[in-house]
Amino acid sequence: MTAEPFIAPTAADLLRHHLLTDVSCRRKWQTRATRNRRGTLNQAAVAQVLAEWLWDQGEEHEDDVLLPRRLKDRVSRALSPAEGPSPKSLSLFIDAFGIPPAVADELWEAHLHGHPVDATR
């Protein structure tokens, strides 16, 4: 019997997992979702959270009502293992969702090196 090779999760995998399993993060996007399907992220709701954070920070004008729709494509790319988040998108997710430093470090490690932080290092 041969061992299956270990494939480290991508930053997109880790981000998606955190948004689905962390109660605080999940509550942020789920309360903005018009439809909820168990076990899946609502990308429009995630984009709404990002838009609200950008508006609150003054980084985008509050009159820009199309911002959540424009961010939906960015959310889709960030959560896709084939693409993953850009550094700017990763920072936005971390800030907008209040992702804890330890998880943020793991996300950055996966983004920069293609694998999560090894707890034994």
N, C-alpha and C positions, 0 to 999 in steps of 0.2 A: 504494500500500500504506500503510495507516495503522498507526501504532505502537499496540501494546496499552498501555493505561494501567497504570502501576505501582501495585500494591496492596501497601502495606506489611504485613508480617506482624504479626499480633496478638501480645500477650503470651502467649496460649495456644499459638499456633503456635511461637513461639520456645522456650517452656518444653518443649513436647512434643518438638521437634527436639533440644534439649539432652539431655533424658532418654533419648532414643533413640541419640544419637551420641557423647556423652561417655562414655568407657569407665568411668570411676569411678562416675558416676551410674547408668549402665546396670547395672553389676555389683551395685550396692546393691539395686535392685529385682528384677533377674533372679534373684538367688539366693533370693529369697523367693517366687518364682512357682511355682505348682503346674503351670501350663501355659505354654509359651512358643510364640508364633507369630511367625515372622520378620517384622520390620518393624512390629510393633505393640507398644504398651505394655500391660502387664498392670496394670490399675487397682487390683486388689486388692493386688498386690505393692507398688505405689507407696504405697497407703494403709497397708500394713504398715510400710514405712520411716518414714512420717510418725508413725505411732503409737509405734514404738519410740523415735523421737527425743523425742516428747512425754513418754513414760514416763521416759526417761533424764534429761531436764531437770527432772523433777518437776512438769511442768505438768499432767499427768493421772495419776491413781492407777493403779498397776501392776495392781491387781485388776480394772480395767475391761477385761475381755476382749472386749467388744463394740466397743471403740474403732475398731479397723481397719475393721470393717463400716460404722460410722457415717461414717468419713472417706472411704469409697469414693464417696459422693455428692458430697462436697466436691472430691475428685480429678476426678471426671467433669465437674463445672461448671468447674473451673479449667482443664482441658485442652480445653474446648469453645470454639472461636472465637466462637460466638454469645454466650457469657457471659464466659469468661476468669476469671482468678484475682482474688479480692478482695485488697486490700492485705494483710490478715492472712494469707490463704492464700499469697500470693506470698512473704511473709517466711518462712512455715513451710517452703515448698519450698526456698528459698535456704539456710536454716539446716540443714534435715534432710539435704539432699543435698550440702552443702558446695560450693555453686555459687560459682565464682571471682568476685571483685569486678567484673571487666570484663564478664562475662556477666550478673551481677546488675544492673549499671548499664544494660545493653541491655534487660533485661526490664523494669526500672522505667520506662525511657524509653518503651518500647512501651505499657506499662500506662497511664502518665500522659498520653501524647500520641498514642497510637494508631499509633506507628511506631518502628522501632529507631533507635538512635543513628546519626547520619550521621558517618562517620569523618572527613569533611573539615571538620567544625565545630571 
